[in-house]
Amino acid sequence: MTGVDAPLREEDVDPDPVRQFEHWFEEARAAGAFQPEAAALATATRDGTPSVRMVLVKQTGRDGFVFYSNYESRKGAELAANPRAALMFHWEVLGRVVRVEGPVQRVSPEESAAYARSRPRGSQLSALASPQSRPIPSRDWLEERTAELAGRYPTNVPVGDHWGGYRLTPERFEFWQHRESRRHDRLVYTPNPGRGWTLARLAP
């Protein structure tokens, strides 16, 4: 049974949380979820001050969850000082949430460049033009800067050193399923060294 209020039972989930995530992700895509790869990314400063924003997770699986950003942005500064984060995927059409937590590190420059060149030209120019998270004089300033870069680079747009990918290596997964009267199902996976993952049920 798939959908809002469908039960989430221990005997029905995969013992591997990565495979379980992939199963739910495909169900969200099939159900018409808008940008199923969108997730809230939570980071914190070294002293624990939190912040959260939406990102598009471009790679998932056993090698980790990869997203891209300006390294000089607020999230970049926080990940440099405190390289741990949490992602939350919300697929309202199915009444489901997945939370993933773990350490974060930058992907290689080669991987970042390969992804950057796969993006539409407009997105490449925007990434190069935007001093993300910092004040700018106006919207017109951003449009003019983007247009100037478009003229300067009519073919290949360079990938700035300030931009690239991050990989979150999962250490904890939580799968949340909506149920009636707030008695939601919550199953959490935590590492069990040498034996894969331990599955437990949490109170809603």
C-alpha positions as CSV (number, residue, x, y, z in Angstrom):
1,M,0.0,0.0,0.0
2,T,1.4,3.4,-1.0
3,G,0.1,6.8,-0.1
4,V,-0.9,9.2,2.7
5,D,-1.8,7.2,5.9
6,A,-0.2,4.0,4.5
7,P,1.3,2.0,7.4
8,L,5.1,1.9,7.6
9,R,6.0,-1.5,9.2
10,E,9.4,-2.8,10.1
11,E,8.8,-6.0,8.1
12,D,8.1,-4.0,5.0
13,V,11.2,-1.9,4.8
14,D,14.6,-2.8,3.3
15,P,17.3,-3.6,5.9
16,D,19.5,-1.2,3.9
17,P,18.4,2.4,4.4
18,V,20.1,3.5,1.1
19,R,17.9,1.0,-0.9
20,Q,14.9,2.1,1.2
21,F,15.6,5.7,0.3
22,E,15.9,4.9,-3.4
23,H,12.6,3.0,-3.3
24,W,10.8,5.9,-1.7
25,F,12.4,8.4,-4.0
26,E,11.2,6.6,-7.1
27,E,7.7,6.3,-5.6
28,A,7.8,10.1,-5.0
29,R,8.8,10.7,-8.6
30,A,6.1,8.4,-9.9
31,A,3.5,10.1,-7.8
32,G,4.3,13.5,-9.3
33,A,6.1,15.1,-6.4
34,F,7.5,18.5,-7.5
35,Q,11.3,18.3,-7.6
36,P,11.6,15.2,-5.4
37,E,15.4,15.9,-5.2
38,A,14.7,19.1,-3.3
39,A,15.7,18.9,0.4
40,A,16.1,21.3,3.4
41,L,19.7,21.5,4.3
42,A,20.5,22.3,7.9
43,T,24.0,23.5,9.0
44,A,25.4,25.2,12.0
45,T,28.3,27.5,13.0
46,R,31.1,26.2,15.2
47,D,29.2,27.5,18.3
48,G,26.0,25.8,17.2
49,T,23.9,28.6,15.7
50,P,21.7,26.8,13.1
51,S,20.5,27.8,9.7
52,V,18.5,26.0,7.0
53,R,17.7,26.4,3.3
54,M,16.5,24.4,0.3
55,V,19.0,22.7,-2.0
56,L,18.7,20.2,-4.9
57,V,20.4,16.9,-4.1
58,K,22.0,15.8,-7.4
59,Q,23.3,12.5,-6.4
60,T,22.1,9.9,-3.8
61,G,23.2,6.4,-3.0
62,R,25.9,4.4,-1.2
63,D,28.6,7.0,-2.0
64,G,26.6,9.8,-0.3
65,F,24.2,12.6,-1.0
66,V,25.7,15.3,-3.2
67,F,24.6,19.0,-3.6
68,Y,26.3,22.0,-5.0
69,S,26.9,25.5,-3.8
70,N,29.1,28.6,-3.6
71,Y,31.9,27.7,-1.2
72,E,31.9,31.4,0.0
73,S,28.1,31.4,0.9
74,R,26.8,31.2,4.4
75,K,26.3,27.4,4.1
76,G,29.9,27.1,2.8
77,A,31.3,29.1,5.7
78,E,29.3,27.0,8.2
79,L,30.4,23.7,6.6
80,A,34.0,24.8,6.7
81,A,33.8,25.5,10.4
82,N,31.5,22.6,11.3
83,P,31.5,19.9,8.6
84,R,28.3,18.1,9.6
85,A,24.8,18.6,8.2
86,A,21.3,17.2,7.9
87,L,19.0,16.9,4.9
88,M,15.2,16.6,5.0
89,F,13.2,15.5,2.0
90,H,9.4,16.1,2.2
91,W,7.1,14.4,-0.3
92,E,3.7,15.8,0.6
93,V,1.9,13.9,-2.1
94,L,2.7,10.6,-0.2
95,G,2.8,12.1,3.3
96,R,6.4,11.1,3.7
97,V,9.6,12.7,5.1
98,V,13.2,11.3,5.0
99,R,15.9,12.8,7.3
100,V,19.6,12.0,6.6
101,E,22.4,13.1,8.9
102,G,26.2,12.9,8.7
103,P,29.6,14.4,8.0
104,V,30.1,16.5,4.9
105,Q,33.2,17.0,2.7
106,R,33.8,18.7,-0.6
107,V,33.8,16.6,-3.8
108,S,36.8,16.7,-6.1
109,P,37.3,19.7,-8.4
110,E,37.0,17.3,-11.3
111,E,33.6,16.1,-10.2
112,S,32.4,19.7,-9.6
113,A,33.6,20.7,-13.0
114,A,31.9,17.8,-14.7
115,Y,28.6,18.6,-13.1
116,A,28.9,22.4,-13.8
117,R,29.3,21.7,-17.5
118,S,26.2,19.6,-17.6
119,R,24.1,22.5,-16.4
120,P,22.2,24.8,-18.7
121,R,24.3,27.8,-19.8
122,G,22.1,30.2,-17.9
123,S,22.7,28.3,-14.6
124,Q,26.4,28.2,-15.2
125,L,26.5,32.0,-15.8
126,S,24.4,32.6,-12.7
127,A,26.7,30.6,-10.5
128,L,29.7,32.5,-11.8
129,A,28.0,35.9,-11.4
130,S,26.5,35.6,-8.0
131,P,28.4,36.4,-4.8
132,Q,26.0,34.1,-2.9
133,S,24.7,35.2,0.5
134,R,26.4,38.6,0.3
135,P,24.7,42.0,-0.1
136,I,24.4,43.3,-3.7
137,P,23.4,46.8,-4.9
138,S,20.3,45.8,-6.8
139,R,18.7,43.2,-9.1
140,D,19.8,45.2,-12.0
141,W,23.4,44.8,-10.8
142,L,23.1,41.0,-10.9
143,E,21.4,41.1,-14.4
144,E,24.2,43.4,-15.8
145,R,26.9,41.2,-14.3
146,T,25.4,38.1,-15.8
147,A,25.1,39.8,-19.2
148,E,28.7,41.0,-19.0
149,L,29.9,37.4,-18.3
150,A,27.7,36.0,-21.1
151,G,29.5,38.4,-23.5
152,R,32.9,37.6,-22.1
153,Y,32.4,33.8,-22.4
154,P,30.3,33.1,-25.5
155,T,31.1,29.4,-25.5
156,N,32.6,27.7,-22.4
157,V,31.8,29.2,-19.1
158,P,34.6,28.7,-16.5
159,V,33.9,27.1,-13.2
160,G,35.1,29.4,-10.4
161,D,37.2,28.1,-7.5
162,H,34.5,29.4,-5.3
163,W,31.9,26.9,-6.5
164,G,31.5,23.2,-6.2
165,G,30.0,20.1,-4.6
166,Y,29.6,18.7,-1.1
167,R,29.0,15.1,-0.2
168,L,27.1,14.1,2.9
169,T,28.0,10.6,4.1
170,P,24.9,9.3,5.9
171,E,25.3,8.1,9.5
172,R,21.6,8.2,10.4
173,F,18.4,7.9,8.4
174,E,14.8,8.4,9.6
175,F,11.8,7.5,7.5
176,W,8.5,9.2,8.5
177,Q,5.1,8.3,7.3
178,H,1.9,10.3,8.0
179,R,-0.8,8.5,9.9
180,E,-4.2,9.5,11.2
181,S,-4.6,11.4,14.5
182,R,-0.9,12.3,14.6
183,R,0.1,8.7,15.3
184,H,2.8,8.8,12.6
185,D,5.2,6.0,11.9
186,R,8.9,6.8,12.4
187,L,11.6,4.3,11.6
188,V,15.3,5.2,12.3
189,Y,18.4,3.4,11.0
190,T,21.7,3.8,12.8
191,P,25.1,2.1,12.1
192,N,25.8,-1.2,13.7
193,P,29.5,-1.7,13.1
194,G,30.3,-5.0,11.3
195,R,26.6,-5.8,11.0
196,G,25.2,-3.1,8.8
197,W,22.3,-1.0,10.3
198,T,20.1,-1.2,13.3
199,L,16.4,-0.4,12.8
200,A,14.3,1.0,15.6
201,R,10.8,2.6,15.9
202,L,10.5,6.1,17.4
203,A,7.4,7.5,19.1
204,P,5.7,10.2,16.9
